[in-house]
Amino acid sequence: MSLLSVENLSLSIRGTSILRDVSLQLDAGEVVAITGESGSGKSMTALAVIQLLPEGSEVDGQIVLDGDDVTAMNEAALCRLRGDVVSMVFQEPMTALNPVQTIGAQVAETVRLHRPDLDPVKRASEVLTRVGLAPDLIPMSRYPHELSGGQRQRVVIAIAIACGPKLLIADEPTTALDVTTQAQILDLLVQLAGEDGMGLMMITHDLAVVAQMAQRIIVMQNGEVVEAGNTSTLLANPQHPYTRALFAASNHQVTLPEIAQTTPLLRVKNVVRDYVLPRTRLFQRPATHRAVDHVSFDIARGERVGLVGESGCGKSTLTRAILGLEAVQSGSITLDGAPVFSGGTPDLSVRRRMQVVFQDPYGSFNPRHRVARLITEPFHLLETRPDNTDERIAVALTAVGLSPDDAEKYPHQFSGGQRQRLAIARALIIRPDLIVFDEAVSALDVSVRAQILDLIAELCVQYDLTYLFISHDLSVVRTITDRVLVMQAGQIVEQGATEAVFTAPTHPYTRTLIDAAPILPVSPKTKVMP
């Protein structure tokens, strides 16, 4: 008998159909991936398994977990089930953890609730050690904000496995992580499933993430399972058009126009940025941490440059310095010959010639303002506001594939991909010399990501864009940049033409990043999307 059996599951919330006749099985020790775009029903299927559904939900069908029908259980029985028989690892570890409790206390709490026969502190120490956070290296007295993103995700996994569940559900557990940390977390999950005979259900929108780890893949679209099968069979011979489209989007390539000129636009020379660390003793001289260590590079006008590296390597600090948001201890940053900083103070006449497209398109907008006001925010940087504001709004929205009528809408009325198009329109509206794309596509589905990459390529033709593209997704950097900078521990350890760096990396760290990046094989029937 299967560990988990879902038969003809249908779900509606306040009369709106969410899932329709979903059926799947998962055995002990098996790794099954559920994939599809946002809104396809992946997460709702997982939440239905543990009955964490919103008010007004109506469930039809059968969900049998470890021999028990969870749809027939009362809330008290479900509370005993969750954390003991089934656990869940959520997408964002910082919001999944309690910020005012130590990591040791949070792991021990699960043990105290479900396994009173065990010493909670000792068990917490054991599972934290097992996920690579041994207390002698990472004390259990630390709080979530004192850990990196990968370490926080390991704490969430420790909480989930503390009581030895039979089924572990991982909902997009690596979306916000860099490639090496992502590889470590995926390896850890597979290792735990193999050692404990635990079933693992992986929820993801990126097939490349699970292509090497899942035994079976289930593809969902619009609340239905459209295809399912062994991973190798699905990769070699996808049958459903939607599956083929997902595969194509995961391997999507764009064609950038040739660089018209080689005149340097941005010049970064020997930039150093140090941070003062807190004192550990009252009269001790505070130590410093060097976030950016003598970094130098140029970006030519019309050139598209990628910046890659693990979390904490200094990418964000360097970006803030380039944008004039953070002063540097030494070195110089100039845009078209003009210094970004003048006497330690940012020059606003230079800074207004640069714009940013942020990672989270929803968080970068004020939800109370209409699009017309949001995308004209850069006008406040100008000495005089242009007279043809309405015309500029219409041109910017049309350039990113939206309608001028969208100017009167609010951000919540758009999808994630459309909001990112709005963010690009906001960056373009004053025709900046340099655009910084800061993880601009990492939160998007593969198909939406492909559309945004196509849009950027089209804008390169129309506007001769110059940009710095920061991302932990190496496949995206490879297709959308001419040259790439590899950053480690505050230093640029390798730089060169993108394809040359990816094909024949010279630095060991670059090879480590490339080896850790998930790659989805392209089958003969999987054509790259035009």
Beta strands, then each sheet from edge to edge (+ up, - down):
strand 1: 4-13
strand 2: 16-26
strand 3: 31-35
strand 4: 57-65
strand 5: 68-69
strand 6: 86-89
strand 7: 167-171
strand 8: 199-204
strand 9: 216-221
strand 10: 224-230
strand 11: 264-276
strand 12: 288-300
strand 13: 304-308
strand 14: 330-335
strand 15: 338-339
strand 16: 341-342
strand 17: 345-346
strand 18: 354-357
strand 19: 434-438
strand 20: 467-470
strand 21: 483-488
strand 22: 491-497
sheet 1: 2+ 1- 4+ 5-
sheet 2: 6+ 7+ 8+ 3+ 9+ 10-
sheet 3: 12+ 11- 14+ 15-
sheet 4: 18+ 19+ 20+ 13+ 21+ 22-
sheet 5: 16+ 17-
end
